[in-house]
Amino acid sequence: MDIPEAVVAVLREEGEPLHWTKIQDLALRRGYIDPFESPDVRKRLLAALADGVRTGQIEKTSTGVYRLRR
């Protein structure tokens, strides 16, 4: 699973707005992201969130907090 897919999976499973650090933590704990295969997880996760906001798939609800667009 790539990082954008992992972000969407975590947000879908949790069903509530989450801070990006919680999204990262859950994706790593659930094995959606392998830190050895994906170097610089933080940078890539933040880029995936920004891209999701630009495309309209993800909504930023407050500073650092995101949810899937309804």
N, C-alpha and C positions, 0 to 999 in steps of 0.2 A: 504494500500500500504506500503510495507516495504521500507527501505531507499535506497537500490540499485535500486529498481524500480522507486522511486521518482527522483533519480539522472538522470536516463536515460530519464524519462518523461520530465524533465525540459530541458535537453540538446536537446532533439528532438524538443520540442516546440519552443525553442528559435532559434535553427538553427545556432548558432555561438558559438565560444569559450567563456567560462565564468569563472571568478574567483570562487573558491570554496565558498567564502562568499556570492556571488550572487546566486549561485546554492542553498545554504542553505536557504537564504532569500526567494527566489521564492517558494521553496518547502514548507516552513512553511506558507507563505502567501496564497498559493493555497490550503492548507489543505492536501497536500500529506503526510506530516509528522506531527504527533501529539506529541508535546514535552512532554506531560504527559504520553503517552504510550511508548515512546522511550526515555528513560533516556540517557543523554550524547549525544545529537544529533551531536555535532561537531565531537566528536571522531568517532562515527559510520559512519558519512558522509565521513570523510577523509579515513576511512578504506574501505568504499565502492568504493571510487574513486581509491584508490591504487589497490584494487582487480580488478576493471574494466580495469585498465592499464595492470595489469599482464595477464588478460585473452584476451586482445586485443580488447575489446569492446569500451574502452575509450582511448583517446590519450591525453597526457600531452603536451601542446604547449609551455608553459613557466612556470615559477615559480608560482604555485597555479592556473594555468589556464588550463581548460580541455575542450574537445569537443568529440563528438561521432566520432569514427573512420569511415572513408568513405569507 
